[in-house]
Amino acid sequence: MTARDATRERFVAGWRTASPAETEAAGAALAGIVPPNTVLALHGDLGAGKTTFVRGLAQAWGVRGPVVSPTFNYFLLYRGQRQLAHLDAYWLARPADADSLLIEEFLEPPWCLAVEWPENLGDRLPEGAWRLDFAAPEETWRVLTLRQPT
């Protein structure tokens, strides 16, 4: 089994983190196996670690500077060795509200699109999106589980 396969299998089995630093490290690990131009659909409750995870992903791709939640901006764009668009769809009242966000622009090279609250977009994400579930069964730890892309 390759290191890439082992990382993927760890996410499929449920990667457990016990601190924000470990959640960032999990993001950095996924950054090493995500194909270019992938959509990451990040499912989880408020405070589950989605933005912290994206911070690790971005830093692994050489993004410098703060990586924060795009909640009130909808999108934040980051440039490093890879281009990352971070979308927070929390405030969308209905999927049609996403039409004005030009999401399709970030479904094309050179972007990787990370979406928090993807369920608010309805069917606007591609079938091949990588879906990552963030569970917080206890206040001090998280479980990040990758659902196989379709």
N, C-alpha and C positions, 0 to 999 in steps of 0.2 A: 504494500500500500504506500502510495506517495504521501508526502507531507500535505499536499493540497487535498488529497482524498481524506486524510486523517482529520484535517481542519473541518472539511465539509461534514464528515460523519459526526464530529463533536457537536456541530451546530444542529444537525438533524436529531441527535440524541437529546439535546438540551444542554446548552453551555451555561453553567451556573457561575454567577459572579456575586461577590460579597462586598463590593465597594465600587464607587464611581471609577476609581483607577482600573479595576478589573473589567468594568464594562467598557471603558475606553480601549483597553487591551484587546477585548473581544472584537471591537470595531476594527482595530488595526489588523487583527488576524483575518477577518473577513475581507478586508481591503486587498489582501494578498491572493485571494481566490476568485474575486468577483470579475467576470469578464467585462471588457469595455462595453459601454453603452447599455448597461443593465439598469433596470428599474428595481429599486428596493422598496417594498411596501412594508412599513414598520407599524405593526399592530400592537396596541397596548394602552393601558389606562394612563391618565395624567401621573407623572412622576415615576413611570416605569423604567426610565433610562434611555428613551429613544434618542434624545438630543445628545446625551453623553456618549452614546454609541456612535452617532454620526461624527462627533468630535474626534474620536479615535480613528474612524475611517478617514476623515479629512487629513488629520495629522500624518497618517501613514502614507498618504499621497503627497506629502510635502506642503500642505497648506500651512501658511504661517499666519499668526494673528488669531484673534478670538473666533471660535465657532460657537454660535449661540442659537437659541430657538428662533425660528422665523415667524412665530405666532402672529405678530401684528404686521408683518411685511408680506406674508404668504410665502415668498421665495427669498432665499439668500443664495448667492452664487460664490463659489470658491474655486480658485485656480491653483493647481500644483502640477505634479506630473500627470494627473488626470483632472478633468473638469467635473465639479460636483455641483448639482442644483439641489438645494434642500428646501422642500415644500412642506408647509404645515397646513393641512386642510381642515383643521379643527373648526374654524369659524364658518365654513361653508354650510349654508342652511339646506341646500339641496344640490345634487350633482350638477345640474345645469349651471349653477353659479361658477363652476370651474371653467366654463367655456371662455370666459374673459381672461383667464390666467395664462393662456397660450402654452399649455402643458405639452402639446405636440412638438414644440420647439426643443424641448428637453428630452424627447424620445429619439432624437437623432444624434449621430456623432457630433461632437466629441464628448457628450454629457453622460454622466451617471446621475440618475434622478433618485433621491431618497425622499420618500413621502411618509410623513407622519399623518395618521388618521386617514389612511387610503380608502376606508369604507365610505367616507363622505364624497368620494369621487364617482361612485357608482361603477359603471363598466368602462371608465375612461383609461384604465391602465392596461397595458398589453398582457396577453395570456401568459407570456414567459416571465412575468415579474417574479422576482425572488421575494417570498413572503416570510417575514421574520416576526414571530410572536414574542412579546415581552410580557412575562408574568412576574408578579411580585408577591409570591405566596407568603412572604414575611417582610417586615419593614427593612431588614438588613441585607437581604439578598434577592437576586433576580435570576430568572431562567429564560434564556434566549433560545428559541427553537425555530429552525429553518424548515419551512414546508417546501418540499421538492417543487421546483418550477414545473409548470405544465408544458 
